[in-house]
Amino acid sequence: MKLLFKAVDTLNTGVGKAVSLLIWAGIVVLCYEVVARYIFGQPTLWAHGYTQRIFGAYFVLVGAYTLIRGDHVRVDLLLNTGGPRRRAALDFVNFAFLVIWGAVLSWEAFWFFEDSWRFNEVDESALRHPMWPIKLAMFVGVALITLQGVIEMIRSLILFINPAADLGRAATLGSAAQ
C-alpha cells in the first residue's frame, strides 16, 4: 500500500512541479504583450488567449500537488479540536466528497474534451485556436486531483483505524498543516 501511495504522490508532485514552469511562460507572454502594446503601440492578437490557456492549465493541473502539500483552503476549526482519530474521520468525509465531485467532473471533462477533439472546436478569436488542449488539461487535472483524493481517503481510513501508522509522509492534510 505504501508503494501505491508513494507512486501517486510522486506522479502528482512531478506533474505539479513541471506545470509550475507554466507560470514563467505566462509571465513572458504577458510582459511581451505589455511591451508590444504600451511601448510600441502594437498589441498582439494572440497574447490574451494564450495567457488564459496557460494560467487555466496551470490552475487545474497543479491542484493535486497543492492537495499533497496541504495548501488548499481548509477550515481547521473542527480539525484542530480533536485527536488524530477525529481528524482522520473528518478528513475521510472531506476526501469522500472530493472523490465524488472529482469522479463526476472527470467524467464530464472527458466528454467535454472528446467532443472538442472530434468536432475540431476552435475559439472565437481571429486566429481560431483549437480548444481541445485546454479541455484535455482540465480532464487530466481533475483526474489527478481525484486520484490523489482517493489516496488521501485511504490514508485517512488507515489513520482512523491505526493513528500511529507510518504512511510515508504527513499522511492527512490535518497532520500536514500542523
Buried (B, 14 or more C-beta within 10 A) or exposed (E): EEEEBBEBBEBBBEBBEEBEEBEEBBEEBBEBBEEBEEEEEEEBEEBBBBBEBBBBBBBBBBBBBBBBBBEEEBEEEEBEEEEBEBBBBBBBEBBBEBBEBBBEBBBEBBEBBBEBBEEEBEBEEEEEBEBBBBBBBBBBBBBBBBBBBBBBBBBBBBBBEEBEBEBEEBBBBBBBBE
